Amino acid sequence: MLSLKQLEDVCLVGAGWQNVPVYKQCIYLNASWPNSYCLKKNLVSKKNIEAQVLSHLKDCKKMGIDPKDANVPLGDNCDGYPKLKHIEQGYDKD
């Protein structure tokens, strides 16, 4: 699970209320409270997420919408972490 500092500072959870645009939030974040996980190193999840984002970008282009204005996460904010259910992870952990 990701640490609170990782979620706030890197994944940018709650980006809208932190005066950070929502599009900067990480696309690989699985924010299921109380624990959140990074799915970047899970290859099946990563492919699915990237396919969804690509589809969203194509849809925005067709409709003439700036993807950054759609309030959808578009960020790739870190190198990723394996999904560990009982070990806290993040830049602030050893």
DSSP file (Angstrom, degrees, kcal/mol; ACC not computed):
  #  RESIDUE AA STRUCTURE BP1 BP2  ACC     N-H-->O    O-->H-N    N-H-->O    O-->H-N    TCO  KAPPA ALPHA  PHI   PSI    X-CA   Y-CA   Z-CA
    1    1 A M              0   0    0      0, 0.0    88,-2.9     0, 0.0     2,-0.3   0.000 360.0 360.0 360.0 151.2    0.0    0.0    0.0
    2    2 A L  B     -a   89   0A   0     34,-2.8    34,-0.3    86,-0.2    88,-0.2  -0.614 360.0-115.1 -88.5 143.7    1.1    3.5   -0.7
    3    3 A S     >  -     0   0    0     86,-3.1     4,-2.4    -2,-0.3     5,-0.2  -0.297  25.1-114.0 -70.4 158.9    2.0    5.9    2.1
    4    4 A L  H  > S+     0   0    0      1,-0.2     4,-2.4     2,-0.2     5,-0.2   0.880 118.0  53.3 -61.7 -38.5   -0.1    9.1    2.6
    5    5 A K  H  > S+     0   0    0      2,-0.2     4,-3.0     1,-0.2     5,-0.5   0.906 109.1  49.4 -64.2 -40.4    2.9   11.3    1.7
    6    6 A Q  H  >>S+     0   0    0     83,-0.2     5,-2.6     1,-0.2     4,-2.0   0.934 112.0  48.8 -61.1 -46.5    3.3    9.3   -1.6
    7    7 A L  I  <>S+     0   0    0     -4,-2.4     6,-2.8     3,-0.2     5,-0.5   0.906 119.9  36.3 -61.1 -43.4   -0.4    9.7   -2.4
    8    8 A E  I  <5S+     0   0    0     -4,-2.4    -2,-0.2     4,-0.2    -1,-0.2   0.913 126.5  33.5 -77.6 -44.2   -0.5   13.4   -1.7
    9    9 A D  I  <5S+     0   0    0     -4,-3.0    -3,-0.2    -5,-0.2    -2,-0.2   0.803 134.0  16.4 -88.7 -30.8    2.9   14.5   -3.0
   10   10 A V  I  <5S+     0   0    0     -4,-2.0    -3,-0.2    -5,-0.5    -4,-0.1   0.818 130.9  38.7-110.2 -52.1    3.6   12.1   -6.0
   11   11 A C  I   <S-     0   0    0     -5,-2.6    15,-1.9    14,-0.1    -4,-0.2   0.758  94.4-141.7 -73.1 -23.2    0.3   10.5   -7.0
   12   12 A L    > < -     0   0    0     -5,-0.5     3,-1.2    -6,-0.5    -4,-0.2   0.888  24.1-172.4  62.6  45.1   -1.5   13.8   -6.3
   13   13 A V  T 3  S+     0   0    0     -6,-2.8    -1,-0.2     1,-0.3    -2,-0.0  -0.435  74.1  22.0 -63.4 139.4   -4.6   12.3   -4.8
   14   14 A G  T >> S+     0   0    0     -2,-0.1     3,-1.2     3,-0.1     4,-0.8   0.796  79.9 161.5  71.1  28.1   -7.2   15.0   -4.3
   15   15 A A  G X4> +     0   0    0     -3,-1.2     5,-2.1     1,-0.3     3,-0.9   0.825  63.0  62.7 -52.9 -37.6   -5.5   17.1   -6.9
   16   16 A G  G >45S+     0   0    0      1,-0.3     3,-0.6     3,-0.2    -1,-0.3   0.858 107.9  40.4 -59.2 -38.1   -8.5   19.3   -7.4
   17   17 A W  G <45S+     0   0    0     -3,-1.2    -1,-0.3     1,-0.2    -2,-0.2   0.498 106.0  64.9 -92.3  -2.6   -8.5   20.6   -3.9
   18   18 A Q  G <<5S-     0   0    0     -3,-0.9    -1,-0.2    -4,-0.8    -2,-0.2   0.186 115.8-107.6 -98.3  15.9   -4.7   21.0   -3.6
   19   19 A N  T < 5S+     0   0    0     -3,-0.6    -3,-0.2     1,-0.2    -2,-0.1   0.783  87.3 120.5  59.4  27.9   -4.7   23.7   -6.3
   20   20 A V  S   <S-     0   0    0     -5,-2.1    -2,-0.3    -6,-0.2    -1,-0.2  -0.984  73.3-107.0-117.6 131.7   -3.1   21.0   -8.6
   21   21 A P    >   -     0   0    0      0, 0.0     3,-1.7     0, 0.0     4,-0.3  -0.274  21.8-126.5 -60.0 143.2   -5.0   20.2  -11.8
   22   22 A V  G >  S+     0   0    0      1,-0.3     3,-2.1     2,-0.2    52,-0.3   0.823 105.2  69.6 -59.5 -33.5   -6.7   16.8  -11.8
   23   23 A Y  G 3  S+     0   0    0     45,-0.4    51,-1.9     1,-0.3    -1,-0.3   0.701  90.1  63.2 -62.7 -16.5   -5.0   15.8  -15.0
   24   24 A K  G <  S+     0   0    0     -3,-1.7    -1,-0.3    50,-0.2    -2,-0.2   0.618  78.0 108.3 -81.9 -12.5   -1.7   15.6  -13.1
   25   25 A Q  S <  S-     0   0    0     -3,-2.1    50,-2.5    -4,-0.3    49,-0.5  -0.361  84.6 -95.4 -64.2 145.7   -2.9   12.8  -10.9
   26   26 A C  B >   -b   75   0B   0    -15,-1.9     3,-0.8    48,-0.2    50,-0.2  -0.389  22.1-149.8 -68.5 134.3   -1.3    9.4  -11.7
   27   27 A I  T 3  S+     0   0    0     48,-3.0    -1,-0.1     1,-0.2    49,-0.1   0.728  93.6  61.0 -73.7 -22.4   -3.2    7.1  -14.0
   28   28 A Y  T 3  S+     0   0    0     47,-0.4    11,-2.7     2,-0.1     2,-0.4   0.414  77.5 115.4 -87.9   2.7   -1.7    4.0  -12.4
   29   29 A L  E <   -C   38   0C   0     -3,-0.8     2,-0.7     9,-0.2     9,-0.2  -0.587  47.4-164.8 -79.7 128.5   -3.2    4.7   -8.9
   30   30 A N  E     -C   37   0C   0      7,-3.3     7,-2.3    -2,-0.4     2,-1.4  -0.884  12.1-169.4-107.7  95.1   -5.8    2.3   -7.6
   31   31 A A  E     +C   36   0C   0     -2,-0.7     2,-0.7     5,-0.2     5,-0.2  -0.647  21.9 154.5 -93.0  83.8   -7.3    4.4   -4.8
   32   32 A S  E >   -C   35   0C   0     -2,-1.4     3,-1.1     3,-0.8    -2,-0.1  -0.905  48.7 -99.1-111.2 103.5   -9.4    2.0   -2.8
   33   33 A W  T 3  S+     0   0    0     -2,-0.7     3,-0.0     1,-0.3    -2,-0.0  -0.337 101.3  23.8 -68.0 143.7   -9.6    3.3    0.7
   34   34 A P  T 3  S+     0   0    0      0, 0.0     2,-0.4     0, 0.0    -1,-0.3  -0.996 132.6  33.1 -85.6  -7.6   -8.3    2.7    3.2
   35   35 A N  E <   -C   32   0C   0     -3,-1.1    -3,-0.8   -34,-0.1     2,-0.4  -0.866  65.1-164.6-112.9 144.1   -5.4    1.3    1.1
   36   36 A S  E     -C   31   0C   0     -2,-0.4   -34,-2.8   -34,-0.3     2,-0.3  -0.949   7.8-163.2-125.4 147.1   -4.2    2.6   -2.3
   37   37 A Y  E     -C   30   0C   0     -7,-2.3    -7,-3.3    -2,-0.4     2,-0.5  -0.923  20.7-126.1-132.0 152.6   -1.9    0.8   -4.7
   38   38 A C  E     -C   29   0C   0     -2,-0.3     3,-0.2    -9,-0.2    -9,-0.2  -0.864  18.5-172.1 -94.2 128.3    0.2    1.6   -7.7
   39   39 A L    >   +     0   0    0    -11,-2.7     3,-0.8    -2,-0.5     7,-0.3   0.214  56.3 104.4-105.5  13.8   -0.6   -0.7  -10.6
   40   40 A K  T 3  S+     0   0    0      1,-0.2    -1,-0.2   -12,-0.2     6,-0.1   0.842  82.5  46.2 -66.1 -33.7    2.2    0.4  -12.9
   41   41 A K  T 3  S+     0   0    0     40,-0.7     2,-0.9    -3,-0.2    -1,-0.2   0.476  90.2  90.2 -90.7  -1.7    4.3   -2.8  -12.3
   42   42 A N    <>  -     0   0    0     -3,-0.8     4,-3.1     1,-0.2     5,-0.2  -0.844  69.4-157.8 -91.3 104.5    1.3   -5.1  -12.8
   43   43 A L  H  > S+     0   0    0     -2,-0.9     4,-2.2     1,-0.2     5,-0.2   0.828  86.1  48.6 -60.7 -37.8    1.6   -5.6  -16.6
   44   44 A V  H  > S+     0   0    0      2,-0.2     4,-2.1     1,-0.2    -1,-0.2   0.952 116.4  42.9 -66.5 -48.6   -2.1   -6.6  -17.2
   45   45 A S  H  > S+     0   0    0      1,-0.2     4,-2.8     2,-0.2     5,-0.2   0.905 112.7  54.1 -62.1 -41.9   -3.4   -3.7  -15.2
   46   46 A K  H  X S+     0   0    0     -4,-3.1     4,-2.7    -7,-0.3     5,-0.2   0.927 109.0  47.6 -60.2 -46.5   -0.9   -1.3  -16.8
   47   47 A K  H  X S+     0   0    0     -4,-2.2     4,-2.2    -5,-0.2    -1,-0.2   0.913 113.2  48.4 -61.4 -43.0   -1.9   -2.3  -20.4
   48   48 A N  H  X S+     0   0    0     -4,-2.1     4,-2.2     2,-0.2    -2,-0.2   0.920 112.8  47.6 -63.5 -44.6   -5.6   -1.9  -19.5
   49   49 A I  H  X S+     0   0    0     -4,-2.8     4,-2.4     1,-0.2    -2,-0.2   0.933 112.6  48.3 -62.6 -46.7   -5.0    1.5  -17.9
   50   50 A E  H  X S+     0   0    0     -4,-2.7     4,-2.5    -5,-0.2    -1,-0.2   0.865 110.3  52.1 -64.9 -35.4   -2.9    2.7  -20.8
   51   51 A A  H  X S+     0   0    0     -4,-2.2     4,-2.3    -5,-0.2    -1,-0.2   0.904 110.3  48.7 -65.3 -41.3   -5.5    1.5  -23.3
   52   52 A Q  H  X S+     0   0    0     -4,-2.2     4,-2.3     2,-0.2    -2,-0.2   0.906 112.4  47.8 -64.6 -42.1   -8.3    3.4  -21.5
   53   53 A V  H  X S+     0   0    0     -4,-2.4     4,-2.6     2,-0.2    -2,-0.2   0.922 111.6  50.0 -66.1 -43.7   -6.2    6.6  -21.4
   54   54 A L  H  X S+     0   0    0     -4,-2.5     4,-2.3     2,-0.2    -2,-0.2   0.910 110.9  49.7 -60.5 -42.4   -5.4    6.3  -25.1
   55   55 A S  H  X S+     0   0    0     -4,-2.3     4,-2.5     2,-0.2    -1,-0.2   0.911 110.7  50.3 -61.8 -43.1   -9.1    5.8  -25.9
   56   56 A H  H  X S+     0   0    0     -4,-2.3     4,-2.5     2,-0.2    -2,-0.2   0.918 110.1  49.7 -61.0 -44.3   -9.9    8.9  -23.8
   57   57 A L  H  X S+     0   0    0     -4,-2.6     4,-2.1     1,-0.2    -2,-0.2   0.899 111.3  48.9 -63.7 -40.7   -7.3   11.0  -25.6
   58   58 A K  H  X S+     0   0    0     -4,-2.3     4,-2.3     2,-0.2    -1,-0.2   0.913 111.1  50.2 -64.5 -42.4   -8.6    9.9  -29.0
   59   59 A D  H  X S+     0   0    0     -4,-2.5     4,-2.0     1,-0.2    -2,-0.2   0.908 110.4  50.0 -62.1 -42.1  -12.2   10.7  -27.9
   60   60 A C  H  X>S+     0   0    0     -4,-2.5     5,-2.7     1,-0.2     4,-0.8   0.906 109.9  50.7 -63.3 -40.9  -11.1   14.1  -26.7
   61   61 A K  H ><5S+     0   0    0     -4,-2.1     3,-0.7     1,-0.2    -2,-0.2   0.913 109.3  50.9 -64.3 -41.8   -9.4   14.8  -30.0
   62   62 A K  H 3<5S+     0   0    0     -4,-2.3    -1,-0.2     1,-0.2    -2,-0.2   0.890 115.1  42.8 -60.6 -39.8  -12.5   13.8  -32.0
   63   63 A M  H 3<5S-     0   0    0     -4,-2.0    -1,-0.2    -5,-0.2    -2,-0.2   0.488 112.3-118.2 -88.3  -3.0  -14.6   16.1  -30.0
   64   64 A G  T <<5 +     0   0    0     -4,-0.8     2,-0.4    -3,-0.7    -3,-0.2   0.813  65.3 143.1  72.0  29.7  -12.1   18.9  -30.0
   65   65 A I      < -     0   0    0     -5,-2.7    -1,-0.3    -6,-0.2    -2,-0.1  -0.830  57.0-119.9-104.5 139.8  -11.7   18.9  -26.2
   66   66 A D    >   -     0   0    0     -2,-0.4     3,-2.2     1,-0.2     4,-0.3  -0.693  21.1-141.6 -73.7 120.0   -8.5   19.6  -24.4
   67   67 A P  G >  S+     0   0    0      0, 0.0     3,-1.3     0, 0.0     5,-0.5   0.776  98.9  64.7 -56.4 -26.7   -7.9   16.3  -22.4
   68   68 A K  G >  S+     0   0    0      1,-0.2     3,-0.5     2,-0.1   -45,-0.4   0.725  98.3  54.6 -68.7 -20.9   -6.6   18.4  -19.5
   69   69 A D  G <  S+     0   0    0     -3,-2.2    -1,-0.2     1,-0.2    -3,-0.0   0.455  87.1  81.5 -90.2  -1.0  -10.0   20.0  -19.1
   70   70 A A  G <  S-     0   0    0     -3,-1.3    -1,-0.2    -4,-0.3    -2,-0.1   0.414  96.7-124.4 -87.8   2.2  -11.8   16.6  -18.8
   71   71 A N    <   +     0   0    0     -3,-0.5    -3,-0.1     1,-0.2    -2,-0.1   0.903  67.1 132.3  53.8  45.2  -11.0   16.2  -15.0
   72   72 A V        -     0   0    0     -5,-0.5    -1,-0.2    -4,-0.1    -2,-0.1  -0.988  64.5-106.8-125.1 134.5   -9.4   12.8  -15.7
   73   73 A P        +     0   0    0      0, 0.0   -50,-0.2     0, 0.0   -49,-0.2  -0.355  42.9 162.9 -59.3 137.2   -6.0   11.7  -14.4
   74   74 A L        +     0   0    0    -51,-1.9   -48,-0.2   -49,-0.5   -50,-0.2   0.305  31.8 120.5-134.3   3.1   -3.3   11.7  -17.1
   75   75 A G  B     -b   26   0B   0    -50,-2.5   -48,-3.0   -52,-0.2     2,-0.4  -0.368  46.2-161.9 -81.1 152.3   -0.1   11.6  -15.1
   76   76 A D        +     0   0    0    -50,-0.2   -50,-0.1   -49,-0.1   -51,-0.1  -0.816  28.7 169.3-123.9  84.7    2.7    9.1  -15.1
   77   77 A N        +     0   0    0     -2,-0.4     2,-0.3   -66,-0.1    -1,-0.1   0.514  47.4   5.0 -91.5  -8.1    4.2   10.3  -11.8
   78   78 A C  S    S-     0   0    0    -67,-0.1     3,-0.1     3,-0.0   -68,-0.0  -0.947  76.8 -91.8-159.8 178.9    6.8    7.7  -10.7
   79   79 A D  S    S-     0   0    0     -2,-0.3     2,-0.0     1,-0.2    -2,-0.0   0.609  75.1-115.2 -76.8 -11.9    8.7    4.5  -11.7
   80   80 A G        -     0   0    0    -40,-0.0    -1,-0.2     2,-0.0   -41,-0.0  -0.080  19.7-120.4  99.3 161.8    6.0    2.4  -10.0
   81   81 A Y        -     0   0    0     -3,-0.1   -40,-0.7     8,-0.1   -41,-0.2  -0.983  27.4-107.0-137.1 146.0    5.8    0.0   -7.0
   82   82 A P        -     0   0    0      0, 0.0     2,-1.1     0, 0.0   -44,-0.2  -0.432  45.4-100.8 -67.9 152.6    4.8   -3.6   -6.8
   83   83 A K        +     0   0    0    -46,-0.1     2,-0.5    -2,-0.1   -46,-0.1  -0.657  50.4 172.1 -80.0 103.0    1.3   -4.2   -5.2
   84   84 A L        -     0   0    0     -2,-1.1     3,-0.4     3,-0.2     5,-0.1  -0.962  19.4-161.4-114.6 117.3    2.1   -5.2   -1.7
   85   85 A K  S    S+     0   0    0     -2,-0.5    -1,-0.1     1,-0.2    -2,-0.0   0.777  86.0  29.0 -72.1 -27.6   -1.0   -5.4    0.5
   86   86 A H  S    S+     0   0    0      1,-0.1     2,-0.5     2,-0.0    -1,-0.2   0.322 103.2  79.8-120.7   8.7    0.7   -5.2    3.9
   87   87 A I  S    S-     0   0    0     -3,-0.4     2,-0.3     0, 0.0    -3,-0.2  -0.974  73.5-131.2-121.1 124.3    3.8   -3.2    3.4
   88   88 A E        -     0   0    0     -2,-0.5     2,-0.3   -86,-0.1   -86,-0.2  -0.543  32.2-176.2 -74.4 134.5    3.7    0.6    3.2
   89   89 A Q  B     +a    2   0A   0    -88,-2.9   -86,-3.1    -2,-0.3     2,-0.2  -0.857  19.7 106.7-129.4 161.7    5.6    2.0    0.2
   90   90 A G  S >  S-     0   0    0     -2,-0.3     3,-1.8   -88,-0.2   -86,-0.1  -0.803  77.0 -71.0 150.5 173.1    6.5    5.4   -1.2
   91   91 A Y  T 3  S+     0   0    0      1,-0.3    -1,-0.1    -2,-0.2    -2,-0.0   0.754 127.3  56.8 -63.8 -22.6    9.3    7.8   -1.6
   92   92 A D  T 3  S+     0   0    0     -3,-0.1     2,-0.3     2,-0.0    -1,-0.3   0.369  96.0  79.2 -91.8   4.6    9.3    8.5    2.1
   93   93 A K    <         0   0    0     -3,-1.8    -3,-0.2     1,-0.1    -4,-0.0  -0.825 360.0 360.0-111.8 152.3    9.8    4.9    3.0
   94   94 A D              0   0    0     -2,-0.3    -3,-0.1    -5,-0.1    -5,-0.1   0.481 360.0 360.0 -71.0 360.0   13.1    2.9    3.0
